Amino acid sequence: MPQDRGTCGRRQRQMFWSLLLCLLLSPCMGFFPSFWSKVLILSFDSYTHQYITEQAIIKVSLEVLRDTTKQRDLQGEKNIYLGRGFWRAVRDVVNSNANMDLKSATKDNPVYHFDSERIDDSIAKLRELWTRIILSVRAKEYAGARHSLGQLSHALQDFYSHSNWVEMGKKSIYLHLLQPDEPAVPVAKEDTPTCKDCFTPTCRNNLLPTLKNSNLLTTGYTTSSSFPFKPKGKCSHGGFLDKSRLLSATGGINKDTTSSIFSPHHYLHVEAAGLAAIATQTALRDLKDTVGPKAFLKLFSVRQAPALVFVMDTTGSMFEEITAARLRAHSIIQSRASRAEQPGTFLLVPFHDPKFGPVYEADDPNQFMEHMETLMALGGGDEPEMCFSAIQLALSRSPPESEIFVFTDASPKDAHLFDAVKALALEKRSKITFLLTEEQTQKSSSRRKRSSKKPLSPDRFSLYSSLSLVSGGMAVFTTNSDIHKVSTIVEDNTAVDKVTLFRAKSDPELMSVHSFRVDSSVENIILHITGTMSECILTSPSDKRQSILREQGHLAELEHFQGFYRIKLLPPVQAGQWKLQAKSDDHLTFTVIGDSSVDFLYYFATVTNNTHPGLARVEGSPVAGAPAFLVLTVTGQSSPPEGSFYATLLGAEGESLQEVKLNQSSSVPAHGLEELVGFVDYVPTVPFSVQLAGLDSRGKKLERVSTEKIQPTHVQIKMMSTPQLVPGHHTVVSFTIYNHGPAQLFNITADDDWGYLLTRGPHRLFVKEQGSSDAEVSLLTPATAQAGATVTLTLTVHALNSLESNYAVAFLTVVPLDADRSPPSCSAAWIQSDCPADCTKSSWRVSLVVSDDVHSGLAALQMQKGGGVLTVFIKPPPMEDSFEEALPDLEHQRPHKNKTTGHHRHHHHRTARLRTGESPLNVSEWRLASSQPLWVVYTSSCCSAQAELLVWDKAGNMKRCILTSDQQRGQSDTTTETSGTGRAALTGIVFLLVGLLWSPLM
């Protein structure tokens, strides 16, 4: 058997290197996707999509964190703590960005890459993605928002690499891409030649001078079945195997890399990457201004504490469990109150029979506790309950890598959802722990009555045990009398910076032996053991021993309840290798956890197809026996020794299956992040977990382990498209089944968390050996669907005659067909400015009209910058000569703050005052008509010559209005905005007309 495996491994390695050689000669489109692309093309000084996107997110997140926490010293710091959740969120965006070059639905579509002069269509796609992002964030659907943000950032960056913007001599970004009312640059017509022939790898001056002289945009064409045919005289994308480069006009114009083999305009790569970086940062800052800094930090999980997620059986027998959950929630909230991190998200999903939900979600811990107090144990039904339906809801609504705690005493009535729930748990890397209260003589008389129809199966909780084992959680069987103490597991596992040092399961045997390593960065080390032990011996690195069940020692203290052991190592804990021996007649599970900032994220990847070099993340489970890459990110580690890490693939009992050497390929050398990649000769054929081992920054050994179990398989399911959902319309999602084993029948099942699927299945499909088969599912989105809601679609595939299975998960966003993508407008009416040389002796004033004509209507205003005061009117204010006389109370009274908004208001006259630093003024409360304008007057000292006003409409579009003491000069200043930043234009006539129109109506 080992000999066969070796032969197979050599053959696969030969195939891999052959594929790698092909990739070195492949064309590419756009900045290359990731760090590994630079290795493939031997162009180590090229900027990739990954690098540009990561750096932009880090930079803007630090800016927002600094502004919101007033920690000015964050600027320039290299090791600021951002949290493990932040890096997971960044990876979500980066992977979505890279998938634009990898997914069949987008990789060859010119609209997603600004190719083939489809510039207008690409701009429309950008704005569509922007709308998705805003809607998703406002609906707190952060996973969907990150997915759309990755797509948007990719297309936005591609514009500067694929177009002639840089060659036109432009030194600033093209604002019109995301801002409709910014000036547009015309696109060359189809019959307008754009390039002349170039016969060398480096093409200089091959763009026709008429483009620059006429200020015309163009982008390159490439050879692909889905691309439009390249007209004669048009520019090609270029690159060694881009066959369109051989057609007139020969050559190409892409600036993807610094390599002339792949990029004919490689000498402009740095300039293109620089503008792409500025554009990405600008979009992120606009996103922050549109959704607010709190939501922005939530989107990227910046310094967010782990989510606290309860799935609670609320039948009449659950009084003790509900009480225990309340106590644990209160204790966790109290412990987080004094920490710098955000308190995190709190979710509660109740269930019984036949109902489950709704999800209660709160960011305010006090509100969550108030809701917990209202939870009652009432009613009931037959013994099975809708547990998996509730867990599916919790997984869909909770952040990735959440700890989900299920309190129940009943078996699942909806066992058909097991595969979908398991797929969601693995996709989001969330752990599910069951706290199962079960009395020997049945739990209570009420439960006995409900269960009297038929005897209860002794293995009725087996699916719970399987799900907990696969997801990395636990199944704890305990009693009513112990549930309060056993629920300490909730606090143990939701602490900030919780890491896992060891995880294993053992079969019944005389004595099992396990070891785990403690390093100097780990504190508060706790062992959780489920099952029943007859003996347990703990040995320290210095060979000191303690019989845990028989003696109180100096190594650890024990809390023992029915079915559960909690062992806490006593400080000071010696660093080094610890040993645990346990004897049991039952199955045992062991988990060793601690507090440390050093942890890791990982995914499996394969080399991409022959159109774009890079590594593509494996969807679902990896293919058993096939080669793959392990991409691993170490977080919280500052300046580790080079080559200091390796990974080990561990079996169910903690045994080593394969060691993987990791090479340093970090694209972000600072902020405690280390990116590594290793080649896996063959993916194991049995379930396994991933262990990271190596040296910390001081050269000391450390180990971390993932808790979820990877389930290798010989079948894959890949979604070909992830379209948006339109209320009142059907949507089709296509997918492909790949069979890497013998020909056989498969069952395909679809599930979604909103009930939009027209058919769930299972559907039977035959796939031949080493073959594939296409299929699709349909969803009907109700006309009443909430804009921005994310529907989690889960597809699972099962072989009929074997245990082969896999899954795919997609997040589909609901976007109205007629979504408002146009921002409000602001126009200057008059300006009063006569600032002397001594700015302290005078002030300036400007009046504007703010409106959202025939769109959603105005929603809010906020002063973003400036040292003056903005006064908001519902009626036209007096002209400059009589302004002060008309507002004696506003000018001379000391402002008082409204308790909820902090703004000074005069409700009788419908006026309000705004200053920089105050929260947005909600003008939607003023019951304005959709096209009704507001009038504002800004007054400031001449020493503060510029200000910035943000205006939102009810659709979430934002306008950035720049106010200057010389407003005419301000019209020519370059500004940025979200969905249309405006510069206040001196349009007094418009102001007067609008005033005349609205005055009689008020």
N, C-alpha and C positions, 0 to 999 in steps of 0.2 A: 504493500500500500504506500509506504513512504517513497518508494522508487517511482511509482506512477505519479505521485504528487510532484516530485521533482521534475519529471519529464514534462508534465503539464505546465509547471511553473516556468521552465526554460522556454517552452513554445510561446507562452503568453508574453514573456519578457521580450522575445524576438519580435513578436507582433507589435508590442508597445513601442520599441525603438524604431521599427519600420514606420509606424504611424507618426512618430515624432519627427522622423526625417521628412515625411510628406508635409507635415505642418510647417516645417522650416521653409518650404517652398510654396506656401499657400497665401492667397490674397487676404486682406483684412479690410474692415470698414469701420472707421472711427478710431479714436484713441483705443489702444488695446485694453481689454477688460480688466486684467488683474496683474498682480506682481509676477505671476508665473509666466505671463506673456513675454516679459522682458527676458526671461531665461530662454524661452523657446526661440526667440529671434536674435539672441545675443546682443540686445540693444539695452544695456543696463542704465543708460542715462535718459531713457524715454519716460514721459509722464503717462500714466495709465488712468483709465476711468476710476479705478479703485483709489489711487493716490489722490486725485483731484477731489473726489467726493469725500473721502475720509478727512482730508485736511480742512475742507470747507465746513463740514459738520463739527469738527473739533473746534475750529476757530470761532465759529458763530455761537456754539454752545457755551464756550468759555466767556464770550462777551455777554451773553444773556445771564449766565450764572453770576458774573461779576456785577452786572447792573442790578440784579434782583437781590443779591445778598450783600451788596455794598463792599465786597471784598476786592478792593482795587489792586491788591497784590497778586491777583490771579493772572494778570497780564504778563506774559513771558514765562510763567512757570512751566516746567517741563513734566512734572510729576503730580499734577493736580488729580485728586481722587474724583473720578467721574462715575465709578460703580460698574460692576460686571454687567448689569442690565443695559448700560449705555453701549458697551461694545457689542452686545447682542443686537441692539437696535441698529447700530451702524452696519453690522453685517447684513441685516435684513435689507437695508437700502442698497448696499454695495452688490449683494447677490442679485437683487432685482435689476440693478443697472447692468450688470454683466449678462443677465439672461436676455437682454435685448439683442445681443449678438449670438445667442445660443438657442433660443426657442424658435421653432420652425415658423410660428405665426408672426414673428417680428424680425428675425435675422436677415431676411431677404426683402423685407418691405421697405422701400425707399422713404416712405412717410415717417418712419421711426428714426431715420438716420440723416435726414436732409440730403438725400441723394437724388440724382436724375432730375434736378431742377424742380422737384416737387415741393418747393419752398412754402408756398401758400398752404398746401395741405399739411405740411409739417408744423407750421405755425398754429393751424387750427387744432392739431393733435396736442401740441404743447398746452394750449389754453384749456382743452378738454381735460387733460391730466391735472392741470392746476385746480380746476373746479372739483375734480374728484378728491384731491388732497384736502381742500378746504372743507368740503362736505364731510369727509371722513373724520377729520380732526374735531369738527364741531359735534359730531355724533359720538365722539370718544372711541372711534374705530381706528385705533392707532396702527394696527397691523396692516390694514388696507391702505392707510395713508402712507406708510413707509414703502409699500410696494409701488404705489403710484409715484412717489417721490423719486424712487430709483429709476423708473422709466423716464420721468421728466428730466432728471439730471443727465441721463445718457444722451437724449436727443438734443438737449440744450448745449452740451459739450461738443457733440458731433458737428453742430453748425460751424463752429470756428475751425474745425479740422477739415471739413469737407467743402466749405464754400470759399469764395475769393475775398471774403471780408478783410482778412489780414493783408492780402495782396493789393487791396484798394487803398492801403495806407491807414486804415482805421486803427486808432489807438484806444478806443473805448468800446464798451459792449453795445450790441444792437438792442436797444430798449424795446423796439416794437415787437420783438418775439413774444413777450409776455404782457405787453402794455399796449392795448389797442389804439389809444389816442396819441401815441408817440408817432413821429413821422416814419413812414414806410419807404424802403428803398425798392425801386422797381426790379422785377426779375426779367432776365433776358428771354425774349420770345423763342418759340420752338425753331423758327427759321433764322434766328440770329446766331451766326458763328461766334464761338467764345474762345477757342484755342487754336493754336497753330501746331504743326507737327513737331514732336520732340523725339529723338532717336537714342537718347542716352538715359541711364537710370536717374540722373539728376536733371530735372527740367527747370531751367531758369528762363524767365520772360516768355513763356509759352502761352500766357494769357494775352488775348488781343488787346491792344491799347484802347479800343473803342469802349470796352467795358468800364475802365476807370474813367475815361473821359465823359461817358454818358451816365456814370454812377449806376451801373447795372450789376445785379447779383447773379451768380451762377453757382452750380455745384456739379460734381463729377458723376458720370454714368459708370455703371459696372455691369459685368455679364452675369445675369441670373435669370432664371425662367420667369420670375415674378416682376423683374424690372422692365420698364419700357425700353424699347429698342433705342440705341444711341443714334441720334441724327448725325448726319455728316457735318463735320466742323465743330462738334461739341467736345467739351473736355471729358476725359475719362477720370475715374477715381484713381487709377494707376496701381502699380504694384506688380510683382514678378509674374504672377499667374492671372492677373486680370486681363482676360483676352480682349476686352474692349479697348485696351491701350494700343492694340495693333490696328484699330480702325481709325480713320481720319476723324478728328485730329489725334495723332498718336501721342503717347505719353500719359500724363496724369497730373493732378494737382493736390492730392491728399497730403496732409501734414500729420498723419497719425503717429509717426515715430521719428527717431533721429537716423534711421537706416534708409539709405537710398534704394535698397532692394525692395522695401515695402512702401516707401513714401517718396514720390518724385519731388515734392516740395519739403523734404526733410529739414532743410536749412531754416524753415519758418516754424518748426515744431514748437520751439520754446515760446514764441510769441503767441501761437494759437492756444497752447496749453495755459499760458498766463491769462488770456482773455476768458477761456473756459472756466478757469478757477474763479475769476472775478464775477462772472455771470452766475456761477453756482452759489457763491457766497451772497450775492445780491438777492437771489431768489430765496435763500434761507432767511435772510434778514427781513425780507418782505413777508415771508411766511410767519415769522415771529410777530411782526407788527399786525398782521391780519388776524391771527388766532389768539394773540396775547402771549406774553413770556411764560406764564404758568403752563398753558397748554403745549407750548413749544418744548419746554423741558420734559413734560410728560410724554410727548411724542417720542423723545429719544431716551426716556427712562433715566435722565440725569439725576444721580444721587437719590434714586427712588428706593425705598425700602421694599422688600418682597411683598407681593400681594397676599392678603389674608382671605382665603376662600373657603367658605363652609357650604357643604351640601347636606341639608338637614332633613331627615325623616321627621314629619310633624304629626304622626299618628299618636293616639292617646297613650301609648306605652313609652313615649320618649321624653318624659318630663326630666329625668335625671340627666340625659344626654344634652338637652337644650340648656339646662342650668350649667353644665360643665362647659359648654361652648361659650356661654356668656362670660363666665369667669375667666376663661383663657383669653377671650377677645379683650376684656377689660385690662388684664395684666399686660398683654402685648402693647396695647395703646398707651398705657402708663409708661412702659419701658422705652417707647419710641419718642415720647414727648420731649425729652431733653437732648435728642440727637440732632446732628446737622442735616441728616437726610430728610427728604420729604416723607411724610408718614406712610405713603403708599396707597394702594387701592384696596378697598374692602368690599367683598361680594358675599351675598347669601342667596342660595337657591333652595327653596323648600320643595318637598315632594311628599306625596302619599299615593293613594289609589282612588280615583284614576287620574288625578291632576299632578302637575309639576310646574314650578316657577310661580310667578315671574321672577326674573333676576332683580335683586336689589343691589345697586352699586353706589358707593359713596366714596368720595375723597376725604370727606370730613369725618374723622374717627368718632366724634361726639354724635353726629347724626346716625352713624352706623350702630352705635351702642343704643341709642334711643329706639332704633328699629328692632334690634335684638330683644329689647325688653318687651316688645309687643308680640313676639313669637310665642305661640301657644301650642301645646300638645293636645290635639282634639281629634275626635272621630277616628276613622279607620276603614277597613274593608277586608278583603281576603289578604292572607299573609304576604304574597308578593306585592311589591310596590314599584313605582316608576323611577327607579334609582338611576339607571343608565341615561334616561332622558334628561334628568336633572344634571348629571355629570357632563353630558354633552353640552348643555347650556353653559355650565360653568367654564368648560374648556374654551368654548367659543368666545366668551366675554372676558376672560381673564388674560393678563399679559403672558408672554412666553416665560417658561421656566418657573411657573407658579407652583406652590405647594397647595394641593387641594385635599381637604379633610372631609370625609364622608362619615356621618353619624347615622347608623341605622341598626335595626335588629331584624330586618326582613330581607328575603331574597329578591332578586330582580324579576319584575314581571315583563320587562322589555329586553330580554336577553338577546333579541335579534340585533340590537344596537352595539353589541360588544365590539365587533370589528371596527365600526366607525369610531367608537370612543377610544379604542386602542390606537387607531391611526392618528387621531387628533392629539392624543397624549404624546406619542412619539414625535409627531411633527413639531409640536410646541415645546418638547422636552419638559413637560410638566409632570410632576410626581403626584400620584394619587394614593392617599393613605386612608384605609378603612378602620374605623373604630367600631367594632361589632360587639354589641352587648347581647349575650346569650346565656340564659340560666340553664342549668342541667334539667330542670323539670318544666321547661318553658318559662318564658319571661314573666308573664302576668296572666291573670285570669282573662283580661280582655283579649290578649294575643291568643290565648288558648281557644277562646270562643271563635275567633276569626279563623283559626287554623284547624278547626275540628272537622271540616269537610273531608280532608284527606291528610294522612300522616306527612310530616315534614321530612324531606330528604336529608340525610346526614351530610351530603356534599352540596347543599343548596347555595353555599357561599363560595364554591370553587371558582366561579368566574371573578369574584372580587379578589381572591388570592392571586389568580393569574394576572389580572390587570395591575395589581399593586407590584407584583414582581417585575413585569415588563417595563412599567413606567419608572421604577426606582423608588416606589413608596413601600408601605408595609400594610399588612392585614393583621390587626391586633384583635384577638378574641378575648374579651374581658367581661366583667359583670357590672351590674348597676352600682354595687357598692364600691367598685374600684374605678369607675369611669372618670371621676373627678381628678384622681391622681394620675391615671394613665394619660389623660389629655394634656399632661405636660409636654408630650411629644409635639403638640402644636407649637408651643413656644420654642422648643429646641430647634425645630426645623424652619421657622420663619425669622430667625435672627438675621440681622444684616451681616453680609459677608460669610455666610455659612458655606463650608466646603466639606467634601466627603473624602476621607482618607482611605476607607476600606469598605467593601461591600461584597458579601458572598452568601451563598446558601449551602447548607450541608445536609446530607441524608443521614438517617439514623445509623449510628455506629458507636463503637466502644468509646473512642475519643478522637474528635476532630481537632486539628492544629492549624491555626491561622496566625499571620503576622501582619502588622501595619507599622508604618513609619510616622513618627512625630518630628516635625522640624521646628525651628526656633520661632517661626512666624505664626504658629498656631496656638490659640488659646481656647480655654473652655471646652476641653475634649470630652465627648460623651459617647458611650457605646449604647446602642439600642439592640436588644436581642429579643426576637419573638419565638414562642414555643415554650417547651418545658425542659429545663436542664436538671440533671442529677448531680453534676459537678462542673465547676468552672474555675480555672486557674489562670491568673494574670501574671506575666513576668515582664519586668522592666528591662531596659537595655543594659543595666548593670547587674542583671541576673537576680534581682530581688523578686520574691514570689508572694502572692496572696491568694488564698483560696476564697474566692469571692462569696460563695454560698455559706461558708462555715466560720469565717472570721472577719472581724473589723480590722483593717490594716492601714498602713500609711500610704498605700498606692492608690486606692480608689474607695468610693462609697457606693453602696448598692441600695436601690429602691426596687422592690420586687412586688409585682401584682400578678394576678392570674393571667398567664399568657404573655407577660411582658416583663423585661428586665431593663432597668436604666442604671448604667454604671458610669459614674463621673470620676475621671482621674483627678486626684488631689494635687493642687499646686504646692511647690513648683514641679512641673511635669518635666521629666528628663527627656531631652531630645534623643532620637535614635530609634532602633527597631524594637518594637514591643511584640510579645507573643501572647496569644489567647488559646487556651485549650478548653474544650467543652465536650461533655458527655450527655447524650440524650437518646431516648427511644423514639423521638419524634423529629420531624424536619425543623431545622433552625434557620433563621435568617439573621445575619450580622451586619450592622451598619455602624461605622465609626465616623463621627462628624466633629467639626471644630470651627472656630472663628479665625479667618485669615483673609487678607486681600488678594493673596496669590491663588489663582484658579485658572481654569482653561475652558475654552469653547472649541468645538471641532465639527467638521463635516467630512463626508467622503465625496470624492470628485473623480471625474474621468476627463481625459484629454478631449477637447472639443472636436467638432467635425472639421472637415477640410476647407472651411471658408473663413475661420477666424481662430487663431491660436489662443489657447487659454485653458483654464480648468473650469468645468461645469459641475456644479453641485449635484450630487445624485439625489433625485426625488425618491422619497420612500426609502425602502431598505436596499442595500447594495446587493449585487449579484454574487452569489456564493461561488467560490472557486476562481473568480475572475480577478485580474489585476485592477488596482485602483490607487488613487492618491488619498492620503490622509492630510487634510489641511487643519492645522491646530493653532489657536491663538492663546497665548499665555497673558493673563491680565494681572495687574498689580505687582509686577516684577520690574525693578529698576536695574538696568545694566547687568543682566546675567552674563556669565562667561560664554563666549561663542562656542557653539557645538555642545552645549551642556545638557541638552534635553533629548530624550528618546521616549517612544511610546510602546506600550505592550498591550496586545489584545488578550483579554482575560476571559476564561470560561466561567461557567456558572458557579463553580466552587472556588474561584479566585486563581485557578491554575493558568500558567502562561501558555497561550496558543501560538503567538508570533510576536517577535520584537521588530519594531519599525524605527529605523534611523531617521531623525528629523534634521533637516537643513534650514538654516536661517534665511528667510526671504522676507523680512519685515518691510512693509511699506510705511509704517509709522514707528520710527525708532524711539520716540519719546512717549510721555504720558503713561508709562508702565505697561506698554503693549509690545508683545513679541510675536511675530507671525512665523510659523514654521510649516514645512511641508515634507512629507515622507512618502516613499513608494511602498505600497503593500503588494508583495509578490502574488498573493492570492487571498481573497476574502475567505475567512473560515466558513465552514459549512454548518456550524452549530452556533446558537446564540452566544453573543459575547459583549463585553463592555470594554471601554478604552481607559487605560491608565497612563498618566503622564508621570515620568520620573526624570530626575536631573538634579541640577545644582542651583541653589539660590544665589543672590548677588554676593553673598559672602563665601561662596564655594561649598556650602553645606548641602547634604542630600535632602531632597523633598519628594513627596509623592502625592498625587491627587488621582481620583478615579471618578468616572462617570457612573451614574447609578442606573440609567436606563439600559435595557438589553437590546442590542441590535439584532434583528431577526433576518439573517441572510436568506436569499431565495433565488429561484431560477425564473421568476416571472417579474416583469415590470409593467407599470401603468404610467403613462405620461400624458398630461393634458396638453393639447395642441394650442388651445386658446383660452384666455380668461377675459371674456368680454364684460362690459359694464351691463348692469340691469336697468331697464327702463320701465317705470311704472305703467301698468296696463299693457305690457308687451311680452311676447315670447322671446326667450333667449336660448340659443343652442350652444352647448359646450362640447367640443369634439375631443376625443382622446384615442390613444393607441395602446394596445396590449402587445408587449414583446415577450415571446416565449424562448428562453434560453435552454430549455430542456426538451424532452420528447414530446411528440404531438399529443395533445390532450384537450379535454373540454374544461372550460373555466366558467365560473359564475361571477357575474359583475353586479355589484350592488352600489347604489348611490344614496346618499343621505345629505340633508341640509338642515340647518338649525332654525329655519323660518317656515318650512313647509311649502316652499315654492316649487319643488320638483313635481312634474306631472306623473312620472312613474319612478318608483324606487327600485324595483327589481325583486329578486335577482333575475338577470338576463343571462342566458346561456350562450357561450361563444366558443367555437372550435378554432384553435390556433395550431398550425402545423409546427413540426420540429424546427427550431431556430428561425421561426417565422414571426409575423406580426399581423395584427388585424385592427382595423379602425372601427370606432363606434362613437355614439354621441348620446347625450342626455338633454332633455328640454326642461326649462323652468318657465313658469308664468308668474311674473311679478305683479302683485295687486296694484290697482290704480292708487290705493291709499298708502303704498309703501313709503317709509320715511326716507327723504333724501339724505344720502351719506351713510345709510345703514349698510353693514357688511354682511353678506350671506356666506357662511362657511360651507363650501361644497366638499364632501368627502367621497371619494371613489375607492372601493376595495375590490380586489380580484382574488378568487380562491379556486384552486384546482379541485375538480370533483373527486379524483382518485388518489390524491396525495395531499401533503400538508403545505404545499407551496402556496404562498399568498403574498400580497403587497398592497400598497395604498398610494393615493395621491390626494393632496389637499389644495384647494384654491379658495381665495378670498375675493368675492365678487361685490362690487360697490354699486349701490342704487344711485343713479344719476338721472334727474328729470330730463325729458327730451328737449324741453324748452328752457333749460337752465340759463339763468341770467349770468352772463360772463362779462358784462360791461360795468365799469366802475362808476361811481358818482363823479360829478364835475364841480370845480370851483373856479369862479371868475371874479377878477378884481373890479370893483365899482369906482372907488376913488381912493386916493392916497394923499396923506398930509405928512410931508417930510421936509424939514429944513434944518438938517443937523449941522451945527457949527463944529469948529475944530475941537472945542472942548465938549466931548460927548455927554458929560455929566449935566450940562445945562439945558438940555432939551430932550424931546421925545418925538417919536414918529407914530403914525397911525395909518392902518389900511382897512378898507371895508371890502368884503367879498360876499357873493351869493353862492350858496352850496346847494346842489340839487342832484336828484337821480331821476331824470326825466323818463317817463313811460317805462320804468323798470320796477324794481322791487320796492323802492322807497328808502329813505334815509333811516339808518339804525343808530349810529353812534358817532361821536367826535372825541378826539383826544389831542392835547398838545404834546407833541413828541420832543420838540426842542424849542428853546427861546426863553428869554428872561422876563417877558411881558405877560399881559393878561388878555385873554380872548373872551369877548362878550357875545353870547348867542341870542338872537332874537327870532321870534316866530313871525314878526311883522317887519317891514322895512324900517331900519333905524333912520334917524335924522342924518342930514349931510354933515360934513366935517365941522362946519361953522357953529352948529348948534348941538353937537353931540354931547358935550359936557353938561350943558344946561339941562338937557333932557334926562340925564342920569345922575342927579346930585347924590342920590342915596347909594348908587353903585360905586361912585368915585370916592365918597368920603366915609361910608360906613366900613367898619372892620368886618371882613367876611366871616361868616360862620359856616361850619361844614355840616352838610346833611349826614345823618347817622349812617346811612347805608352806602352812599356814593362819594361822600367827601366833597361835593360840589355845592357852591353857593347858588341858590335859586330864588327867584321871585316868581312864584307860580301865577300870581294874578296877571302879571304882564308877560308871562312865558318868556323869561330871560334866564340865562345861566352864565356863570363865569368859570373859565378853565385856566389852569396854570400847568406848566410842565411838571410832570411827576404825579399828577392826579390820575385816578382811574378814568376810563372812558365815560363820557356823558351819554346815557341811554336816551336818545330822543324818540325812540319808538314809543315811549310812554306818552308822548305828546299827541298821539293819534293824528299824525300827519297823513294827508292823502299821498298816494304812491309817488306823484310827481311834484308834490308841494315842496318848495325850497325853504331853506333857512338863511338868515342873514347873520353875518359875524363881523365884529369889529375887533381888530387886534391893536393894542396899544403897548408900546415898549420904549424904554430908554434908548437914546441913540448909541449908547455903548453896547447894545445888543442888536446888531443890524440885521439878523436873520432869524427866522423861526420856521417851524415845520408843524403843519396840522394834518392829522390823519382823519379821514372820513370813511365810514363803512356804510354799505347799504345792507338791506335785510337778507340778501343772498350771500353775504360774506365778502363781496368784492371791496377792495380798499383803494382809496385815493390818497396820495401823498401831495399835499399842497405846500409849496415853498413860498414863504412870505419874506420880502426883503424891504429895507428902508428905501431902496430905489427899485420899485416893482418893475419898472420898464426894463432895467438891466437884468432883473431876475428872470425875465422871459427867455433869455438866451442861455441861462445857466443849465448845465446838464443835471438832471435829477433822475431818481429811480422811483418806482412805484410797484404796487401789486395790482395786476389786471388793469393797468393804466394809471401811471403817475402823472399828475398834471402840474403845469406851472401856471400860476394865477395870471391871467391875461387881463389887460386893462380894457374892460368892455363895459363901460358905464351905460351905454345905450341898452345892452342886453339886460343889465341890472334894473334899469328904470322900467323897461317893458315887463319884466317878470313882476316887479313891484306893483305896476298898474294892474296886472292880471290878477294877482292874488289878494290885493288890499280889499276889494269889495267883498271877497268871500270870507273875510275874517271880521 
